[in-house]
Amino acid sequence: MLEPDGTAHFPGLLSGAAVERLRDLADAHVSGGPGARLVVLSEDFHPVTDLARRLIGPAAQPVRAVVFDKREDANWAVAWHQDRTIIVRERIETPGFGPWSTKHGLLHVEPLFDVLASMLTVRVHLDDCSVENAPLRVALGSHVLGRVPAGEVAARAATCAQWTCLAQAGDVWAYATPILHMSERTTVSARRRVIQLDYAARDLPGGLRWRGLA
């Protein structure tokens, strides 16, 4: 189970050999850019999926996977925010779902908050992540606040205890998908590669279908 604050840390979940293979996978996808979507997962992700199933249920499957590669020549800050969209296969008007948008050719929609609240986000660290290397910062317990208006996110995060998610290569951080989070720009030359996966353990209502990875 996640801690009551909505997070959990799993040091050394992936072996050194698995991390090396995932670095090669990440580098092949980002090709010098800041990030890219993964559409197929290798067997090296099996421990991560097993972990997700222990945390949110045996039906958990990855529904989105993204590589982030933060470094000197691709460096950015992410303000406090709440992840609030999912990717679906086709648009079917469903109560509580909307607005709709298309990003990189993929159909996104804001779902009912209960959908987000049932999901899990997992970050697989492929490099050491120190306090200088843009670690994720989370507002502990904020996953229970419901859908927070974008203009209020920073103020609501300020009312929560905050935690900096330091990591070593092979570590995994998991958190409730709606938790408020942010990260700064890196201030060191070392790379900070992370593969972030969203997991869901239940089907969508109204005939909607997860886009999934393939």
Phi and psi restraints in degrees (value plus and minus 20) as a CYANA .aco file:
   2 LEU   PHI     -87.5   -47.5
   2 LEU   PSI     135.7   175.7
   3 GLU   PHI     -85.1   -45.1
   3 GLU   PSI     139.0   179.0
   4 PRO   PHI     -76.7   -36.7
   4 PRO   PSI     -43.6    -3.6
   5 ASP   PHI     -98.6   -58.6
   5 ASP   PSI     -22.6    17.4
   6 GLY   PHI      73.5   113.5
   6 GLY   PSI      -9.3    30.7
   7 THR   PHI    -150.2  -110.2
   7 THR   PSI     147.5   187.5
   8 ALA   PHI    -180.8  -140.8
   8 ALA   PSI     121.9   161.9
   9 HIS   PHI    -136.1   -96.1
   9 HIS   PSI     113.6   153.6
  10 PHE   PHI    -147.1  -107.1
  10 PHE   PSI      66.4   106.4
  11 PRO   PHI     -83.0   -43.0
  11 PRO   PSI     117.9   157.9
  12 GLY   PHI      40.9    80.9
  12 GLY   PSI      10.3    50.3
  13 LEU   PHI     -83.0   -43.0
  13 LEU   PSI     -55.9   -15.9
  14 LEU   PHI    -125.2   -85.2
  14 LEU   PSI     121.5   161.5
  15 SER   PHI     -91.4   -51.4
  15 SER   PSI     144.2   184.2
  16 GLY   PHI     -80.4   -40.4
  16 GLY   PSI     -58.8   -18.8
  17 ALA   PHI     -85.0   -45.0
  17 ALA   PSI     -61.6   -21.6
  18 ALA   PHI     -83.8   -43.8
  18 ALA   PSI     -61.2   -21.2
  19 VAL   PHI     -80.9   -40.9
  19 VAL   PSI     -62.7   -22.7
  20 GLU   PHI     -81.8   -41.8
  20 GLU   PSI     -62.6   -22.6
  21 ARG   PHI     -85.8   -45.8
  21 ARG   PSI     -58.0   -18.0
  22 LEU   PHI     -92.4   -52.4
  22 LEU   PSI     -49.9    -9.9
  23 ARG   PHI     -81.8   -41.8
  23 ARG   PSI     -63.7   -23.7
  24 ASP   PHI     -81.4   -41.4
  24 ASP   PSI     -61.6   -21.6
  25 LEU   PHI     -82.6   -42.6
  25 LEU   PSI     -65.8   -25.8
  26 ALA   PHI     -82.3   -42.3
  26 ALA   PSI     -65.9   -25.9
  27 ASP   PHI     -83.8   -43.8
  27 ASP   PSI     -55.9   -15.9
  28 ALA   PHI     -86.4   -46.4
  28 ALA   PSI     -49.0    -9.0
  29 HIS   PHI    -107.6   -67.6
  29 HIS   PSI     -60.9   -20.9
  30 VAL   PHI     -96.7   -56.7
  30 VAL   PSI     -50.6   -10.6
  31 SER   PHI      27.0    67.0
  31 SER   PSI      26.1    66.1
  32 GLY   PHI      68.1   108.1
  32 GLY   PSI     -26.4    13.6
  33 GLY   PHI    -109.0   -69.0
  33 GLY   PSI    -198.6  -158.6
  34 PRO   PHI    -100.4   -60.4
  34 PRO   PSI     -38.8     1.2
  35 GLY   PHI    -197.7  -157.7
  35 GLY   PSI     149.3   189.3
  36 ALA   PHI    -183.7  -143.7
  36 ALA   PSI     137.3   177.3
  37 ARG   PHI    -106.3   -66.3
  37 ARG   PSI     118.9   158.9
  38 LEU   PHI    -115.9   -75.9
  38 LEU   PSI     119.8   159.8
  39 VAL   PHI    -134.1   -94.1
  39 VAL   PSI     -34.4     5.6
  40 VAL   PHI    -157.1  -117.1
  40 VAL   PSI     116.5   156.5
  41 LEU   PHI    -126.4   -86.4
  41 LEU   PSI     121.2   161.2
  42 SER   PHI    -104.9   -64.9
  42 SER   PSI     154.8   194.8
  43 GLU   PHI     -86.4   -46.4
  43 GLU   PSI     -36.8     3.2
  44 ASP   PHI     -84.7   -44.7
  44 ASP   PSI     -36.8     3.2
  45 PHE   PHI    -106.8   -66.8
  45 PHE   PSI     -25.3    14.7
  46 HIS   PHI     -75.2   -35.2
  46 HIS   PSI     -63.3   -23.3
  47 PRO   PHI     -82.2   -42.2
  47 PRO   PSI     -50.1   -10.1
  48 VAL   PHI     -92.0   -52.0
  48 VAL   PSI     -63.5   -23.5
  49 THR   PHI     -86.1   -46.1
  49 THR   PSI     -59.0   -19.0
  50 ASP   PHI     -79.7   -39.7
  50 ASP   PSI     -60.8   -20.8
  51 LEU   PHI     -81.9   -41.9
  51 LEU   PSI     -67.0   -27.0
  52 ALA   PHI     -78.9   -38.9
  52 ALA   PSI     -57.9   -17.9
  53 ARG   PHI     -88.2   -48.2
  53 ARG   PSI     -52.4   -12.4
  54 ARG   PHI     -90.0   -50.0
  54 ARG   PSI     -51.0   -11.0
  55 LEU   PHI    -105.6   -65.6
  55 LEU   PSI     -58.2   -18.2
  56 ILE   PHI    -145.5  -105.5
  56 ILE   PSI     -18.8    21.2
  57 GLY   PHI     107.7   147.7
  57 GLY   PSI     134.6   174.6
  58 PRO   PHI     -87.1   -47.1
  58 PRO   PSI     -33.9     6.1
  59 ALA   PHI    -109.2   -69.2
  59 ALA   PSI     -17.8    22.2
  60 ALA   PHI     -79.6   -39.6
  60 ALA   PSI     112.5   152.5
  61 GLN   PHI    -156.4  -116.4
  61 GLN   PSI     127.7   167.7
  62 PRO   PHI     -90.8   -50.8
  62 PRO   PSI     110.8   150.8
  63 VAL   PHI    -134.6   -94.6
  63 VAL   PSI     -27.2    12.8
  64 ARG   PHI    -180.7  -140.7
  64 ARG   PSI     120.6   160.6
  65 ALA   PHI    -162.8  -122.8
  65 ALA   PSI     109.1   149.1
  66 VAL   PHI    -154.7  -114.7
  66 VAL   PSI     118.7   158.7
  67 VAL   PHI    -116.3   -76.3
  67 VAL   PSI     112.3   152.3
  68 PHE   PHI    -136.6   -96.6
  68 PHE   PSI     111.4   151.4
  69 ASP   PHI    -147.4  -107.4
  69 ASP   PSI      71.6   111.6
  70 LYS   PHI    -114.5   -74.5
  70 LYS   PSI     108.9   148.9
  71 ARG   PHI    -178.3  -138.3
  71 ARG   PSI    -197.1  -157.1
  72 GLU   PHI     -77.9   -37.9
  72 GLU   PSI     -62.3   -22.3
  73 ASP   PHI    -114.9   -74.9
  73 ASP   PSI     -15.0    25.0
  74 ALA   PHI    -166.2  -126.2
  74 ALA   PSI      62.9   102.9
  75 ASN   PHI    -149.4  -109.4
  75 ASN   PSI     111.5   151.5
  76 TRP   PHI    -173.6  -133.6
  76 TRP   PSI     138.2   178.2
  77 ALA   PHI    -128.2   -88.2
  77 ALA   PSI     129.4   169.4
  78 VAL   PHI    -142.1  -102.1
  78 VAL   PSI      97.3   137.3
  79 ALA   PHI     -89.0   -49.0
  79 ALA   PSI     147.1   187.1
  80 TRP   PHI     -73.3   -33.3
  80 TRP   PSI     111.9   151.9
  81 HIS   PHI    -178.1  -138.1
  81 HIS   PSI     152.7   192.7
  82 GLN   PHI    -147.6  -107.6
  82 GLN   PSI     102.4   142.4
  83 ASP   PHI     -83.9   -43.9
  83 ASP   PSI     108.7   148.7
  84 ARG   PHI    -159.2  -119.2
  84 ARG   PSI     -12.4    27.6
  85 THR   PHI    -143.2  -103.2
  85 THR   PSI     136.3   176.3
  86 ILE   PHI    -146.2  -106.2
  86 ILE   PSI     146.7   186.7
  87 ILE   PHI    -129.8   -89.8
  87 ILE   PSI     108.9   148.9
  88 VAL   PHI    -144.2  -104.2
  88 VAL   PSI     146.2   186.2
  89 ARG   PHI     -98.7   -58.7
  89 ARG   PSI     -58.9   -18.9
  90 GLU   PHI    -168.9  -128.9
  90 GLU   PSI     138.4   178.4
  91 ARG   PHI    -104.2   -64.2
  91 ARG   PSI      99.1   139.1
  92 ILE   PHI    -150.7  -110.7
  92 ILE   PSI      96.3   136.3
  93 GLU   PHI     -81.8   -41.8
  93 GLU   PSI     100.4   140.4
  94 THR   PHI    -155.2  -115.2
  94 THR   PSI     110.7   150.7
  95 PRO   PHI     -72.8   -32.8
  95 PRO   PSI     112.3   152.3
  96 GLY   PHI      67.8   107.8
  96 GLY   PSI     -23.6    16.4
  97 PHE   PHI    -129.1   -89.1
  97 PHE   PSI     104.0   144.0
  98 GLY   PHI     125.7   165.7
  98 GLY   PSI     139.9   179.9
  99 PRO   PHI     -94.2   -54.2
  99 PRO   PSI     148.1   188.1
 100 TRP   PHI    -124.5   -84.5
 100 TRP   PSI     132.0   172.0
 101 SER   PHI    -175.9  -135.9
 101 SER   PSI     141.3   181.3
 102 THR   PHI    -141.1  -101.1
 102 THR   PSI     104.5   144.5
 103 LYS   PHI    -150.0  -110.0
 103 LYS   PSI     105.9   145.9
 104 HIS   PHI      34.1    74.1
 104 HIS   PSI      16.3    56.3
 105 GLY   PHI      57.6    97.6
 105 GLY   PSI     -13.2    26.8
 106 LEU   PHI    -132.2   -92.2
 106 LEU   PSI     120.5   160.5
 107 LEU   PHI    -106.2   -66.2
 107 LEU   PSI      97.4   137.4
 108 HIS   PHI    -130.1   -90.1
 108 HIS   PSI     130.6   170.6
 109 VAL   PHI    -171.1  -131.1
 109 VAL   PSI     127.0   167.0
 110 GLU   PHI    -103.0   -63.0
 110 GLU   PSI      99.7   139.7
 111 PRO   PHI    -109.0   -69.0
 111 PRO   PSI     156.8   196.8
 112 LEU   PHI     -73.0   -33.0
 112 LEU   PSI     123.2   163.2
 113 PHE   PHI     -81.6   -41.6
 113 PHE   PSI     -50.6   -10.6
 114 ASP   PHI     -78.5   -38.5
 114 ASP   PSI     -51.2   -11.2
 115 VAL   PHI     -86.0   -46.0
 115 VAL   PSI     -70.1   -30.1
 116 LEU   PHI     -80.0   -40.0
 116 LEU   PSI     -60.5   -20.5
 117 ALA   PHI     -85.6   -45.6
 117 ALA   PSI     -42.1    -2.1
 118 SER   PHI    -110.4   -70.4
 118 SER   PSI     -24.8    15.2
 119 MET   PHI    -113.9   -73.9
 119 MET   PSI     146.3   186.3
 120 LEU   PHI    -151.0  -111.0
 120 LEU   PSI     117.3   157.3
 121 THR   PHI    -132.0   -92.0
 121 THR   PSI     114.6   154.6
 122 VAL   PHI    -146.3  -106.3
 122 VAL   PSI     112.8   152.8
 123 ARG   PHI    -135.3   -95.3
 123 ARG   PSI      99.1   139.1
 124 VAL   PHI    -118.5   -78.5
 124 VAL   PSI      97.0   137.0
 125 HIS   PHI    -110.2   -70.2
 125 HIS   PSI     103.8   143.8
 126 LEU   PHI    -120.5   -80.5
 126 LEU   PSI     -28.3    11.7
 127 ASP   PHI    -157.9  -117.9
 127 ASP   PSI     138.3   178.3
 128 ASP   PHI     -81.2   -41.2
 128 ASP   PSI     123.6   163.6
 129 CYS   PHI    -150.0  -110.0
 129 CYS   PSI      80.5   120.5
 130 SER   PHI    -110.4   -70.4
 130 SER   PSI     158.8   198.8
 131 VAL   PHI     -85.0   -45.0
 131 VAL   PSI     -43.8    -3.8
 132 GLU   PHI    -105.5   -65.5
 132 GLU   PSI     -31.1     8.9
 133 ASN   PHI    -128.4   -88.4
 133 ASN   PSI      23.2    63.2
 134 ALA   PHI      37.0    77.0
 134 ALA   PSI      31.6    71.6
 135 PRO   PHI     -88.1   -48.1
 135 PRO   PSI     136.7   176.7
 136 LEU   PHI     -86.6   -46.6
 136 LEU   PSI     119.6   159.6
 137 ARG   PHI    -139.9   -99.9
 137 ARG   PSI     109.8   149.8
 138 VAL   PHI    -140.4  -100.4
 138 VAL   PSI     129.6   169.6
 139 ALA   PHI    -113.5   -73.5
 139 ALA   PSI      84.7   124.7
 140 LEU   PHI     -81.6   -41.6
 140 LEU   PSI     112.9   152.9
 141 GLY   PHI      61.5   101.5
 141 GLY   PSI     -23.7    16.3
 142 SER   PHI     -92.3   -52.3
 142 SER   PSI     -30.5     9.5
 143 HIS   PHI     -87.2   -47.2
 143 HIS   PSI     -35.2     4.8
 144 VAL   PHI    -115.6   -75.6
 144 VAL   PSI     -14.8    25.2
 145 LEU   PHI    -101.4   -61.4
 145 LEU   PSI     -27.1    12.9
 146 GLY   PHI      61.0   101.0
 146 GLY   PSI    -188.0  -148.0
 147 ARG   PHI     -93.1   -53.1
 147 ARG   PSI      98.1   138.1
 148 VAL   PHI    -116.7   -76.7
 148 VAL   PSI     104.0   144.0
 149 PRO   PHI     -74.3   -34.3
 149 PRO   PSI     120.2   160.2
 150 ALA   PHI     -74.6   -34.6
 150 ALA   PSI     -58.2   -18.2
 151 GLY   PHI     -92.0   -52.0
 151 GLY   PSI     -29.3    10.7
 152 GLU   PHI    -130.3   -90.3
 152 GLU   PSI     -21.4    18.6
 153 VAL   PHI     -81.7   -41.7
 153 VAL   PSI     -69.1   -29.1
 154 ALA   PHI     -81.3   -41.3
 154 ALA   PSI     -61.7   -21.7
 155 ALA   PHI     -86.2   -46.2
 155 ALA   PSI     -59.5   -19.5
 156 ARG   PHI     -89.4   -49.4
 156 ARG   PSI     -57.9   -17.9
 157 ALA   PHI     -81.8   -41.8
 157 ALA   PSI     -55.2   -15.2
 158 ALA   PHI     -86.9   -46.9
 158 ALA   PSI     -39.4     0.6
 159 THR   PHI    -105.5   -65.5
 159 THR   PSI     -26.8    13.2
 160 CYS   PHI    -125.2   -85.2
 160 CYS   PSI     132.4   172.4
 161 ALA   PHI     -82.5   -42.5
 161 ALA   PSI     125.6   165.6
 162 GLN   PHI    -141.3  -101.3
 162 GLN   PSI     129.9   169.9
 163 TRP   PHI    -154.8  -114.8
 163 TRP   PSI     116.9   156.9
 164 THR   PHI    -117.2   -77.2
 164 THR   PSI     103.3   143.3
 165 CYS   PHI    -111.4   -71.4
 165 CYS   PSI      58.6    98.6
 166 LEU   PHI     -91.6   -51.6
 166 LEU   PSI     134.3   174.3
 167 ALA   PHI    -176.4  -136.4
 167 ALA   PSI     138.3   178.3
 168 GLN   PHI    -132.3   -92.3
 168 GLN   PSI     138.4   178.4
 169 ALA   PHI     -74.8   -34.8
 169 ALA   PSI     111.7   151.7
 170 GLY   PHI      76.8   116.8
 170 GLY   PSI     -32.4     7.6
 171 ASP   PHI     -95.4   -55.4
 171 ASP   PSI     135.0   175.0
 172 VAL   PHI    -148.6  -108.6
 172 VAL   PSI     112.5   152.5
 173 TRP   PHI    -128.8   -88.8
 173 TRP   PSI     114.9   154.9
 174 ALA   PHI    -142.2  -102.2
 174 ALA   PSI     125.0   165.0
 175 TYR   PHI    -172.5  -132.5
 175 TYR   PSI     136.4   176.4
 176 ALA   PHI     -81.9   -41.9
 176 ALA   PSI     108.4   148.4
 177 THR   PHI     -72.7   -32.7
 177 THR   PSI     -57.7   -17.7
 178 PRO   PHI     -97.6   -57.6
 178 PRO   PSI     -18.5    21.5
 179 ILE   PHI     -82.6   -42.6
 179 ILE   PSI     123.6   163.6
 180 LEU   PHI     -95.6   -55.6
 180 LEU   PSI     115.5   155.5
 181 HIS   PHI    -173.6  -133.6
 181 HIS   PSI     143.6   183.6
 182 MET   PHI    -178.6  -138.6
 182 MET   PSI     151.6   191.6
 183 SER   PHI    -174.0  -134.0
 183 SER   PSI     129.7   169.7
 184 GLU   PHI    -108.9   -68.9
 184 GLU   PSI     156.2   196.2
 185 ARG   PHI     -91.4   -51.4
 185 ARG   PSI     127.6   167.6
 186 THR   PHI     -91.3   -51.3
 186 THR   PSI     126.4   166.4
 187 THR   PHI    -136.3   -96.3
 187 THR   PSI      -8.1    31.9
 188 VAL   PHI    -147.8  -107.8
 188 VAL   PSI     147.3   187.3
 189 SER   PHI    -102.6   -62.6
 189 SER   PSI     -35.2     4.8
 190 ALA   PHI     -86.2   -46.2
 190 ALA   PSI     124.7   164.7
 191 ARG   PHI     -93.3   -53.3
 191 ARG   PSI     135.1   175.1
 192 ARG   PHI    -154.0  -114.0
 192 ARG   PSI      67.3   107.3
 193 ARG   PHI    -113.5   -73.5
 193 ARG   PSI     111.0   151.0
 194 VAL   PHI    -156.0  -116.0
 194 VAL   PSI     116.9   156.9
 195 ILE   PHI    -125.8   -85.8
 195 ILE   PSI      99.1   139.1
 196 GLN   PHI    -127.0   -87.0
 196 GLN   PSI     109.5   149.5
 197 LEU   PHI    -144.4  -104.4
 197 LEU   PSI     118.1   158.1
 198 ASP   PHI    -123.5   -83.5
 198 ASP   PSI     113.6   153.6
 199 TYR   PHI    -137.6   -97.6
 199 TYR   PSI     122.9   162.9
 200 ALA   PHI    -150.8  -110.8
 200 ALA   PSI     126.5   166.5
 201 ALA   PHI    -138.9   -98.9
 201 ALA   PSI      -8.7    31.3
 202 ARG   PHI    -166.5  -126.5
 202 ARG   PSI     137.3   177.3
 203 ASP   PHI     -94.4   -54.4
 203 ASP   PSI     141.8   181.8
 204 LEU   PHI    -108.1   -68.1
 204 LEU   PSI     134.8   174.8
 205 PRO   PHI    -102.1   -62.1
 205 PRO   PSI     150.2   190.2
 206 GLY   PHI      47.6    87.6
 206 GLY   PSI      -2.2    37.8
 207 GLY   PHI      66.1   106.1
 207 GLY   PSI     -22.6    17.4
 208 LEU   PHI     -86.4   -46.4
 208 LEU   PSI     128.6   168.6
 209 ARG   PHI    -150.7  -110.7
 209 ARG   PSI     118.4   158.4
 210 TRP   PHI     -77.9   -37.9
 210 TRP   PSI     120.3   160.3
 211 ARG   PHI     -87.2   -47.2
 211 ARG   PSI     -57.4   -17.4
 212 GLY   PHI      50.7    90.7
 212 GLY   PSI    -186.2  -146.2
 213 LEU   PHI    -121.0   -81.0
 213 LEU   PSI     -49.8    -9.8
